[in-house]
Amino acid sequence: KFRIKDIPAATGAIIPKKYGTISLPKGNLLRASVRAEFPDFDFDLPLKVNGFTMKVPGQAPVTVNSAMFNQNAKNLINRTRTGSQIIIEDIKVSAPSNKALKLKPASPIIVTVL
């Protein structure tokens, strides 16, 4: 008897193996990229981030169409005050090894700016 497991939603990350809520200085965040991983999945499935939405309370959300922050996202980071939170959500991912595979969006990342 076989069981077929669904592929779980990936986990969003900026720093490898650091998930959920993290704290980073603005400079480190500006040089970073958004990634997605499967921390507890049975198989090694490399992922590519195709885009995400970035929100800061009181500011208009910014949509990015790659894993790297575009100029609008960098401007939003620069306007964010120390102690504020940046929410990176709706992280769209794909599996480069299987383009037909439909994956759920990765879990959000909450960054507290230092």
MOCOR-V155063 format. One record per pair of residues at least 24 apart in sequence whose C-alpha atoms are under 10 Angstrom apart, sorted by sequence separation. I is the first residue (numbers start at 1). J is the second residue. If there is no record, write none. Layout:
BEGIN
I J
I J
END
This chain:
BEGIN
11 35
12 36
13 37
56 80
67 91
85 109
86 110
87 111
10 35
11 36
12 37
56 81
63 88
66 91
67 92
85 110
86 111
87 112
10 36
11 37
12 38
61 87
62 88
63 89
65 91
66 92
67 93
85 111
86 112
9 36
10 37
11 38
57 84
61 88
63 90
64 91
65 92
66 93
84 111
85 112
86 113
9 37
10 38
11 39
56 84
57 85
83 111
84 112
85 113
9 38
10 39
11 40
56 85
57 86
83 112
84 113
85 114
8 38
10 40
55 85
56 86
57 87
82 112
83 113
84 114
7 38
10 41
36 67
55 86
56 87
81 112
82 113
83 114
8 40
9 41
34 66
35 67
54 86
55 87
56 88
80 112
81 113
82 114
8 41
33 66
34 67
35 68
54 87
55 88
80 113
81 114
7 41
33 67
34 68
53 87
54 88
55 89
7 42
32 67
33 68
34 69
53 88
54 89
7 43
32 68
33 69
52 88
53 89
54 90
77 113
10 47
12 49
31 68
32 69
52 89
53 90
54 91
7 45
30 68
31 69
51 89
52 90
53 91
30 69
51 90
52 91
53 92
29 69
30 70
51 91
52 92
30 71
50 91
51 92
52 93
49 91
50 92
51 93
30 73
31 74
49 92
50 93
30 74
48 92
49 93
50 94
29 74
30 75
47 92
48 93
49 94
47 93
48 94
49 95
30 77
47 94
48 95
49 96
26 74
29 77
30 78
46 94
47 95
48 96
29 78
45 94
46 95
47 96
48 97
27 77
45 95
46 96
47 97
26 77
27 78
45 96
46 97
26 78
45 97
14 67
26 79
45 98
52 105
26 80
34 88
51 105
52 106
54 108
26 81
36 91
53 108
54 109
55 110
56 111
26 82
35 91
36 92
37 93
47 103
49 105
52 108
54 110
25 82
34 91
35 92
36 93
49 106
24 82
25 83
35 93
36 94
24 83
23 83
23 85
22 85
23 86
21 85
21 86
21 87
38 106
36 105
37 106
36 106
37 107
35 106
36 107
36 108
14 88
13 88
34 109
12 88
12 89
12 90
13 91
12 91
11 91
12 92
10 91
12 93
10 92
29 111
10 93
9 93
29 113
26 111
28 113
25 111
26 112
27 113
28 114
20 107
21 108
22 109
23 110
24 111
25 112
26 113
27 114
19 107
20 108
21 109
22 110
23 111
24 112
25 113
26 114
19 108
20 109
21 110
22 111
23 112
24 113
25 114
19 109
20 110
21 111
22 112
23 113
24 114
18 109
19 110
20 111
21 112
22 113
23 114
10 103
12 105
13 106
7 101
9 103
10 104
11 105
12 106
13 107
7 102
8 103
9 104
10 105
11 106
12 107
13 108
14 109
7 103
8 104
9 105
10 106
11 107
12 108
13 109
14 110
6 103
7 104
8 105
9 106
10 107
11 108
12 109
13 110
14 111
8 106
9 107
10 108
11 109
12 110
END
